[in-house]
Amino acid sequence: MFRVCETYGIPLELIVEQLYKHSYMIDWIDFYEDSLSYGWNPRTTLSKIEVALFDTHGKLYSQEVIDRLKYYIVKRYENEN
């Protein structure tokens, strides 16, 4: 999904809204990993995800996804070292 945002410039909020409307789940870890492979800063990626989810699903859902991603990032870093 990251590639769609990056390549075509489609706002993440629009993609999130349409996918959820059609009962699709988004793999945020995959989105995060793809963003890193394109050279995005991790903070930028988390911020974009947070804003998109806040706009489409509200604060609680947005914060839950971000907290889980941060947990994943910490564990990934620990495993690399």
C-alpha positions in Angstrom: 0.0 0.0 0.0 2.9 2.4 0.7 3.9 2.1 -3.0 0.5 3.3 -4.1 0.8 6.4 -1.9 4.4 7.1 -2.9 4.0 6.3 -6.6 0.6 7.9 -7.4 0.5 10.5 -4.6 -2.9 9.3 -3.4 -3.5 10.6 0.1 -3.2 7.9 2.8 -6.4 9.1 4.4 -8.3 8.3 1.2 -6.8 4.9 0.8 -7.4 4.0 4.4 -11.1 5.1 4.2 -11.7 3.1 1.0 -10.0 0.0 2.2 -11.9 -0.1 5.5 -15.1 0.7 3.8 -14.7 -2.5 1.8 -13.6 -4.5 4.9 -9.9 -4.8 4.0 -7.3 -4.8 6.7 -4.1 -2.8 6.3 -0.8 -4.4 7.2 0.8 -1.4 8.9 4.1 -3.3 9.6 4.4 -3.9 5.8 3.6 -0.2 5.2 6.2 0.8 7.7 8.9 -1.5 6.2 8.2 -0.4 2.7 8.5 3.3 3.8 11.9 2.5 5.2 13.0 0.8 2.0 12.0 4.0 0.1 14.2 6.1 2.5 11.4 7.6 4.6 12.2 8.6 8.2 10.5 6.4 10.7 9.0 9.4 12.5 7.6 10.7 9.2 6.0 7.4 8.5 4.4 7.1 12.0 3.2 10.7 11.8 1.5 10.1 8.4 -0.1 6.9 9.7 -1.3 8.6 12.8 -2.9 11.5 11.0 -4.6 9.2 8.4 -6.0 7.0 11.1 -7.0 9.9 13.3 -8.9 11.5 10.4 -10.7 8.3 9.5 -11.1 6.3 12.7 -10.5 8.7 15.6 -7.9 9.1 18.3 -8.2 5.8 20.2 -7.8 3.6 17.2 -5.0 5.8 15.8 -3.1 5.7 19.1 -3.5 1.9 19.4 -2.0 1.3 15.9 0.8 3.7 16.6 1.6 2.1 20.0 1.7 -1.3 18.4 4.0 -0.1 15.6 6.3 1.5 18.1 6.4 -1.8 20.0 7.3 -3.6 16.8 10.0 -1.1 16.0 11.6 -1.5 19.4 11.6 -5.3 19.2 13.0 -5.1 15.6 15.8 -2.9 16.8 16.5 -5.1 19.8 16.7 -8.2 17.5 19.1 -6.4 15.1 21.6 -5.6 18.0 
